[in-house]
Amino acid sequence: MNMLDIFDPIYIIAVFFFIIGLHRMSHPLTARSGIVWAGGAMFLAIVVTFFMPGMRNLPLMAIAMVIGGGLGWFAAKKVAMTDMPQMVAIYNGMGGGSAGAIAAVELLGSTSNPSLAALSVAGAMIGGISIAGSVVAFLKLQGWIKQRPITYPFQQPVNILVLIIAFVMGAFVIDPSILHGSFQPLLPFFVFAIGYGFLMTLPIGGADMPVVISLFNALTGLAVAMDGFALENFAMVIAGTLVGAAGSMLTLIMAKAMNRSVFSILFGAFGAKEEEGVSVTGSLKPIGADDVAVMLAYANSVIIAPGYGMAVAQAQQKVKELTDQLASRGVSVKFAIHPVAGRMPGHMNVLLAEAGVPYDRLFDRDEINQEFPNTDVVLVIGANDVVNPAARRQGSPLYGMPILDVDKAKNVIVLKRGQGKGFSGIENELFYADNAKMLYGDAQETVGRLVQSLKKL
């Protein structure tokens, strides 16, 4: 009896668990259990693989897994929610790097089948681009390099040239006989593939990072699927395909939310230059916390629009307290979640869920926009570009981007540290509107003062 006849059905069960986990991750209420299902599937697949015939270096593999798993567990327990996007970015990259390393081992072996070699090269190419791009995304999100797009003359032609050289080196790897043994192309192939990943991501700004993270997640899945084909391991093929498909779908959804194509996000260098020559009418109107508390206390309806500033200030717990205070007074409180608010898909949802805000109070842009004209007070906490009315003005770099229509509410209170611009570098016209007032200060402290003021009323 072929040993694969025993292992393949177990892999099928693992893939089935992957599908269940992915399905359950599609909704906040079941996302946690979905992660457990997917983690269980991965554990099953790993255990089975250890018993595959011909498997070598088992002690080294076990030691590496213990070290890697231990570091991952420790990092996940210690990381702040504000740093979660960069952790997701770098872990996506690790998956792509692992796929590239697997492909490299195959290519260094005695792979004589050109088709399998081509699949390994494809997996190595995609994996190399994914890990390099994810590292750049991590560095930008962490603030260790410039968050705005990094551009230079002839950037795209240089990038295309590097990609072409990577493809040529890949062709030499598939068929080394072309070079008659005078040159070993594997190392240059990886250098140019990884180099293209770096160069491709440098001109992408912080505002587009949610889309970039999602894209590299899809690329990692695709690289794993390619390696699965090369290794004839259909569990890797299916799992990688699922991740690639889910990541691709999410990338398209995020791009649609910004009303831009994936191509323009990757190659448009959005935010590289600040808008010039535009004068915003109106003035900034400061307001005190006590006055805001009075407005909130006597409002019938309040909508809170959170952004990355709330995450930076770690204000979600105070926001939950504010919500409870208002609800105890009979005020209707809802949250308006823009798809690209924050630094990764679902960033605001995760933060608010961590604070215990009920899911039924969270509404996406399409659901909530129609309610703003009838809303008494909107609290904008750390959001900028996603609430900027300039997106409706033709000629603005933000033109066409769907936004939260908070400016249509009766009163808008903007909680902000200062008068800085958003990631796009565009002046926010909302801040100067007649119905908008500015409550300056750290969001956590400011919301805390609002809670105390409400308690005194």
C-alpha positions as CSV (number, residue, x, y, z in Angstrom):
1,M,0.0,0.0,0.0
2,N,1.3,3.4,-1.0
3,M,2.0,5.6,2.1
4,L,0.5,8.6,0.3
5,D,-2.8,6.7,0.4
6,I,-2.7,7.3,4.2
7,F,-1.5,10.9,4.2
8,D,-3.6,12.3,1.4
9,P,-7.0,11.8,3.2
10,I,-5.6,13.6,6.3
11,Y,-4.4,16.5,4.1
12,I,-7.9,16.7,2.7
13,I,-9.3,16.9,6.2
14,A,-6.8,19.7,7.0
15,V,-7.9,21.6,3.8
16,F,-11.5,21.2,4.8
17,F,-10.7,22.8,8.2
18,F,-8.9,25.6,6.4
19,I,-12.0,26.4,4.4
20,I,-14.2,26.4,7.6
21,G,-11.7,28.7,9.3
22,L,-11.6,31.1,6.3
23,H,-15.4,31.2,6.2
24,R,-15.7,31.9,9.9
25,M,-13.1,34.7,9.7
26,S,-15.4,36.6,7.3
27,H,-17.5,37.9,10.3
28,P,-16.4,39.5,13.5
29,L,-18.6,37.4,15.7
30,T,-17.0,34.1,14.4
31,A,-13.5,35.4,13.5
32,R,-11.8,34.2,16.7
33,S,-13.1,30.6,16.2
34,G,-12.2,30.8,12.5
35,I,-8.6,31.4,13.6
36,V,-8.8,28.4,15.9
37,W,-10.1,26.2,13.1
38,A,-7.4,27.3,10.7
39,G,-4.7,26.9,13.3
40,G,-5.9,23.4,14.1
41,A,-5.7,22.6,10.4
42,M,-2.2,23.9,10.1
43,F,-1.2,21.9,13.2
44,L,-2.7,18.7,11.7
45,A,-0.9,19.2,8.4
46,I,2.5,19.8,10.1
47,V,2.2,16.7,12.3
48,V,1.3,14.5,9.3
49,T,4.2,15.9,7.3
50,F,6.7,14.8,10.0
51,F,5.7,11.2,9.3
52,M,6.1,11.5,5.5
53,P,8.4,8.8,4.1
54,G,11.9,10.1,3.4
55,M,11.6,13.2,5.6
56,R,15.0,14.1,7.0
57,N,16.4,16.5,9.6
58,L,13.4,16.1,11.9
59,P,15.3,17.3,15.0
60,L,16.4,20.5,13.3
61,M,12.9,21.1,12.0
62,A,11.5,20.6,15.5
63,I,14.0,23.0,17.1
64,A,13.3,25.6,14.4
65,M,9.6,25.3,15.0
66,V,9.9,25.6,18.7
67,I,12.1,28.7,18.4
68,G,10.0,30.3,15.7
69,G,6.7,29.5,17.4
70,G,8.0,30.7,20.7
71,L,9.1,34.0,19.3
72,G,5.9,34.4,17.4
73,W,3.8,33.7,20.5
74,F,5.8,36.1,22.6
75,A,5.6,38.9,20.0
76,A,1.9,38.4,19.5
77,K,1.3,38.7,23.3
78,K,3.4,41.8,23.7
79,V,2.6,43.8,20.6
80,A,0.4,46.8,21.1
81,M,-2.7,47.1,19.0
82,T,-1.3,50.2,17.3
83,D,1.6,48.1,16.1
84,M,-0.6,45.2,14.8
85,P,-0.5,46.4,11.2
86,Q,3.3,46.2,10.9
87,M,3.3,42.8,12.7
88,V,0.8,41.6,10.1
89,A,2.9,43.0,7.3
90,I,6.1,41.4,8.5
91,Y,4.5,38.0,9.1
92,N,3.0,38.1,5.7
93,G,6.5,38.6,4.4
94,M,7.8,35.7,6.4
95,G,5.4,33.5,4.7
96,G,6.6,34.7,1.3
97,G,10.2,34.3,2.4
98,S,9.5,30.7,3.5
99,A,8.0,30.0,0.1
100,G,11.0,31.4,-1.6
101,A,13.4,29.4,0.6
102,I,11.5,26.2,-0.2
103,A,11.7,27.0,-3.9
104,A,15.4,27.6,-3.5
105,V,16.0,24.2,-2.0
106,E,14.1,22.6,-4.8
107,L,16.1,24.5,-7.4
108,L,19.4,23.6,-5.7
109,G,18.4,19.9,-5.9
110,S,18.3,17.7,-8.9
111,T,15.1,19.0,-10.4
112,S,15.3,17.8,-14.0
113,N,11.7,18.5,-14.9
114,P,11.5,21.9,-16.6
115,S,7.8,22.3,-15.7
116,L,8.5,21.7,-12.0
117,A,11.6,24.0,-12.2
118,A,9.4,26.7,-13.7
119,L,6.9,26.4,-10.9
120,S,9.7,26.6,-8.3
121,V,11.1,29.7,-10.0
122,A,7.6,31.3,-10.0
123,G,7.2,30.6,-6.3
124,A,10.7,32.0,-5.6
125,M,10.0,35.1,-7.6
126,I,6.6,35.8,-5.9
127,G,8.0,34.9,-2.5
128,G,11.0,37.1,-2.9
129,I,8.9,40.1,-4.0
130,S,6.5,39.5,-1.1
131,I,9.1,39.4,1.7
132,A,11.0,42.4,0.3
133,G,7.8,44.5,-0.1
134,S,6.5,43.4,3.3
135,V,9.8,44.5,4.9
136,V,9.4,48.0,3.3
137,A,5.8,48.1,4.5
138,F,6.9,47.2,8.0
139,L,9.6,49.9,8.0
140,K,7.2,52.5,6.8
141,L,4.4,51.6,9.3
142,Q,7.0,51.5,12.1
143,G,8.2,54.9,11.2
144,W,11.8,53.8,10.6
145,I,11.8,55.1,7.1
146,K,9.8,57.9,5.4
147,Q,6.1,57.0,5.3
148,R,5.4,59.2,2.3
149,P,6.2,57.8,-1.2
150,I,10.0,57.6,-1.9
151,T,10.5,58.6,-5.5
152,Y,13.4,59.4,-7.8
153,P,13.9,60.1,-11.5
154,F,13.2,57.3,-13.9
155,Q,11.9,55.2,-11.1
156,Q,9.4,53.1,-13.1
157,P,11.8,52.3,-16.0
158,V,14.5,51.3,-13.4
159,N,11.9,49.0,-11.7
160,I,10.9,47.5,-15.0
161,L,14.5,46.8,-15.9
162,V,15.1,45.1,-12.6
163,L,12.0,42.9,-13.1
164,I,13.1,42.0,-16.6
165,I,16.5,41.0,-15.4
166,A,14.9,38.9,-12.7
167,F,12.8,37.1,-15.3
168,V,15.9,36.5,-17.5
169,M,17.8,35.1,-14.6
170,G,14.8,32.9,-13.8
171,A,14.8,31.5,-17.3
172,F,18.5,30.6,-16.9
173,V,17.7,28.9,-13.6
174,I,15.0,26.8,-15.4
175,D,17.4,25.8,-18.2
176,P,21.0,26.2,-17.1
177,S,22.2,24.6,-20.3
178,I,21.7,27.9,-22.0
179,L,24.8,29.3,-20.2
180,H,26.9,26.1,-20.9
181,G,27.9,26.0,-17.2
182,S,29.7,29.3,-17.3
183,F,27.4,31.1,-14.8
184,Q,25.3,30.2,-11.8
185,P,22.1,32.4,-12.1
186,L,20.3,31.4,-8.9
187,L,21.8,34.0,-6.6
188,P,21.4,36.9,-9.1
189,F,17.9,35.7,-9.7
190,F,17.0,36.1,-6.0
191,V,18.9,39.4,-5.7
192,F,16.9,41.0,-8.5
193,A,13.6,39.5,-7.5
194,I,14.0,40.7,-3.9
195,G,15.4,44.0,-5.2
196,Y,12.2,44.5,-7.3
197,G,10.1,43.9,-4.2
198,F,11.9,46.7,-2.4
199,L,11.8,49.1,-5.3
200,M,8.2,48.4,-6.0
201,T,7.1,49.3,-2.5
202,L,9.2,52.4,-1.9
203,P,6.9,54.7,-3.9
204,I,3.8,53.6,-2.1
205,G,2.7,55.9,0.8
206,G,1.3,55.2,4.2
207,A,-2.3,56.0,3.0
208,D,-2.2,52.9,0.7
209,M,-0.6,50.5,3.2
210,P,-3.9,48.6,3.9
211,V,-4.1,47.7,0.2
212,V,-0.4,46.8,0.1
213,I,-0.6,44.5,3.1
214,S,-3.6,42.7,1.6
215,L,-1.8,42.4,-1.8
216,F,1.4,40.9,-0.3
217,N,-0.8,38.5,1.7
218,A,-2.3,37.3,-1.6
219,L,1.2,37.0,-3.2
220,T,2.4,34.9,-0.2
221,G,-0.6,32.5,-0.8
222,L,0.2,32.3,-4.5
223,A,3.9,31.5,-3.8
224,V,2.9,28.7,-1.4
225,A,0.5,27.3,-4.1
226,M,3.3,27.3,-6.7
227,D,5.6,25.5,-4.3
228,G,2.8,23.0,-3.7
229,F,2.7,22.2,-7.4
230,A,6.4,21.8,-7.5
231,L,6.5,19.5,-4.5
232,E,3.3,17.7,-5.6
233,N,1.7,18.6,-2.2
234,F,-1.9,19.4,-2.9
235,A,-2.5,20.6,0.7
236,M,-0.1,23.4,0.0
237,V,-1.7,24.0,-3.4
238,I,-5.2,24.4,-2.0
239,A,-4.2,26.3,1.2
240,G,-2.1,28.7,-0.8
241,T,-4.8,29.1,-3.4
242,L,-7.3,29.9,-0.7
243,V,-5.1,32.5,0.9
244,G,-4.2,34.0,-2.5
245,A,-7.9,34.2,-3.6
246,A,-9.0,35.7,-0.3
247,G,-6.1,38.2,-0.3
248,S,-6.8,39.2,-3.9
249,M,-10.5,39.7,-3.2
250,L,-9.7,41.9,-0.2
251,T,-7.2,43.9,-2.2
252,L,-9.8,44.6,-4.8
253,I,-12.4,45.6,-2.2
254,M,-10.0,47.9,-0.5
255,A,-9.0,49.5,-3.8
256,K,-12.7,49.9,-4.7
257,A,-13.3,51.6,-1.3
258,M,-10.7,54.2,-2.4
259,N,-12.2,54.4,-5.9
260,R,-8.8,53.7,-7.4
261,S,-7.3,50.9,-9.4
262,V,-4.7,48.5,-7.9
263,F,-2.4,49.7,-10.6
264,S,-2.7,53.4,-9.6
265,I,-2.1,52.4,-6.0
266,L,1.0,50.5,-6.8
267,F,2.5,52.8,-9.3
268,G,0.9,56.2,-8.8
269,A,3.0,57.3,-5.9
270,F,-0.1,58.8,-4.3
271,G,0.8,61.5,-1.7
272,A,4.3,62.1,-2.9
273,K,3.5,65.8,-3.3
274,E,1.4,68.0,-1.1
275,E,-1.5,69.9,-2.7
276,E,-0.4,73.5,-3.5
277,G,-2.2,76.6,-4.6
278,V,-5.5,75.8,-2.9
279,S,-6.9,78.2,-0.2
280,V,-9.4,76.7,2.2
281,T,-12.2,79.1,3.2
282,G,-13.4,79.4,6.8
283,S,-11.5,79.1,10.0
284,L,-10.6,76.6,12.7
285,K,-12.9,76.9,15.7
286,P,-11.6,75.5,19.0
287,I,-14.1,74.2,21.6
288,G,-13.7,73.0,25.2
289,A,-14.5,69.5,26.5
290,D,-17.2,70.8,28.8
291,D,-19.1,72.4,25.9
292,V,-18.8,69.2,23.8
293,A,-20.1,67.2,26.8
294,V,-23.2,69.4,26.9
295,M,-23.8,68.9,23.2
296,L,-23.5,65.2,23.5
297,A,-25.6,64.9,26.6
298,Y,-28.6,66.6,25.0
299,A,-28.2,65.0,21.5
300,N,-30.7,62.4,20.3
301,S,-28.1,60.8,18.0
302,V,-24.3,60.6,17.9
303,I,-22.1,59.0,15.4
304,I,-18.4,58.3,16.1
305,A,-16.0,58.2,13.1
306,P,-12.7,56.7,14.3
307,G,-9.3,56.8,12.5
308,Y,-5.7,56.0,13.0
309,G,-5.3,58.8,15.6
310,M,-7.6,56.8,17.9
311,A,-5.3,53.8,17.6
312,V,-2.1,55.9,18.2
313,A,-3.7,57.4,21.4
314,Q,-5.0,54.0,22.5
315,A,-8.3,55.7,23.2
316,Q,-10.6,52.8,22.4
317,Q,-11.3,52.0,26.0
318,K,-12.2,55.6,26.8
319,V,-14.4,55.7,23.7
320,K,-16.2,52.6,25.0
321,E,-16.8,54.4,28.4
322,L,-18.1,57.5,26.5
323,T,-20.5,55.2,24.5
324,D,-21.8,53.7,27.7
325,Q,-22.3,57.1,29.3
326,L,-24.3,58.4,26.3
327,A,-26.3,55.2,26.0
328,S,-27.3,55.5,29.7
329,R,-28.8,58.9,28.9
330,G,-30.8,57.4,26.0
331,V,-28.6,58.8,23.3
332,S,-28.3,56.7,20.1
333,V,-24.6,56.0,19.4
334,K,-23.3,54.4,16.3
335,F,-19.8,54.0,14.8
336,A,-19.0,54.9,11.1
337,I,-16.2,52.6,9.9
338,H,-14.5,53.6,6.6
339,P,-12.9,50.5,4.9
340,V,-9.4,52.1,4.8
341,A,-9.5,53.8,8.2
342,G,-6.3,52.8,10.1
343,R,-3.3,50.9,8.8
344,M,-4.8,47.5,7.8
345,P,-8.1,46.1,6.8
346,G,-10.5,45.9,9.7
347,H,-8.1,47.9,12.0
348,M,-10.8,50.0,13.6
349,N,-13.1,47.0,14.0
350,V,-10.4,45.1,15.9
351,L,-9.6,48.0,18.2
352,L,-13.3,48.6,19.1
353,A,-13.9,44.9,19.5
354,E,-11.0,44.8,21.9
355,A,-12.6,47.5,24.0
356,G,-15.9,45.7,24.1
357,V,-17.9,47.8,21.7
358,P,-20.9,45.7,20.4
359,Y,-20.6,44.7,16.8
360,D,-24.1,45.8,16.1
361,R,-23.0,49.4,16.6
362,L,-20.4,49.3,13.9
363,F,-21.6,50.3,10.4
364,D,-19.7,50.6,7.2
365,R,-19.7,53.6,4.9
366,D,-22.5,52.5,2.7
367,E,-24.8,51.8,5.6
368,I,-24.1,54.9,7.6
369,N,-23.7,57.7,5.1
370,Q,-27.4,58.3,4.6
371,E,-27.8,58.9,8.4
372,F,-25.4,61.8,8.7
373,P,-27.9,64.6,7.7
374,N,-30.2,63.6,10.5
375,T,-27.4,63.2,13.1
376,D,-27.1,65.8,15.9
377,V,-23.4,65.3,16.6
378,V,-20.5,63.5,14.9
379,L,-17.3,62.8,16.8
380,V,-14.3,62.4,14.5
381,I,-11.6,60.8,16.5
382,G,-8.2,60.8,14.7
383,A,-9.7,60.4,11.2
384,N,-8.5,62.7,8.4
385,D,-8.5,61.7,4.7
386,V,-11.5,59.4,5.0
387,V,-13.7,62.4,6.1
388,N,-12.2,65.1,3.9
389,P,-14.8,66.8,1.7
390,A,-12.0,67.7,-0.7
391,A,-12.6,64.2,-2.2
392,R,-15.7,65.7,-3.9
393,R,-13.8,68.6,-5.4
394,Q,-12.6,68.0,-8.9
395,G,-8.8,68.7,-9.2
396,S,-8.1,67.5,-5.6
397,P,-5.7,64.5,-5.4
398,L,-8.4,62.9,-3.3
399,Y,-11.1,63.5,-6.0
400,G,-13.3,60.5,-6.4
401,M,-12.4,58.7,-3.2
402,P,-15.5,57.7,-1.3
403,I,-15.6,59.3,2.1
404,L,-17.8,59.4,5.3
405,D,-20.2,62.2,4.8
406,V,-19.7,63.6,8.3
407,D,-19.7,67.2,7.1
408,K,-23.5,66.8,6.4
409,A,-24.3,66.3,10.1
410,K,-25.8,69.1,12.2
411,N,-22.6,69.4,14.3
412,V,-19.1,67.9,13.9
413,I,-16.5,67.7,16.7
414,V,-13.0,66.8,15.5
415,L,-10.7,65.4,18.1
416,K,-7.1,66.0,17.0
417,R,-3.7,66.6,18.4
418,G,-2.9,69.6,16.2
419,Q,-3.6,71.0,12.8
420,G,-1.5,68.6,10.7
421,K,-2.6,67.0,7.4
422,G,-3.4,63.4,6.8
423,F,-1.3,60.8,5.0
424,S,-2.3,62.3,1.6
425,G,-0.8,65.7,2.5
426,I,-4.2,67.3,1.6
427,E,-5.7,70.1,3.8
428,N,-8.9,68.8,5.4
429,E,-11.7,71.1,4.4
430,L,-14.0,69.6,7.0
431,F,-12.0,71.3,9.8
432,Y,-12.9,74.7,8.4
433,A,-16.6,74.1,7.9
434,D,-19.2,76.2,9.7
435,N,-20.7,73.2,11.5
436,A,-17.3,71.8,12.6
437,K,-15.3,72.6,15.8
438,M,-11.9,71.4,16.9
439,L,-11.3,69.7,20.3
440,Y,-7.5,69.6,20.5
441,G,-5.4,67.2,22.6
442,D,-4.5,63.6,22.9
443,A,-7.5,61.5,22.1
444,Q,-7.4,59.3,25.2
445,E,-7.1,62.3,27.5
446,T,-9.7,64.3,25.6
447,V,-12.3,61.5,25.6
448,G,-11.5,60.9,29.3
449,R,-12.4,64.5,30.0
450,L,-15.6,64.1,28.0
451,V,-16.6,61.1,30.1
452,Q,-15.9,63.0,33.4
453,S,-17.8,66.0,32.2
454,L,-20.8,63.9,31.3
455,K,-20.8,62.3,34.7
456,K,-21.0,65.7,36.3
457,L,-24.0,66.8,34.3
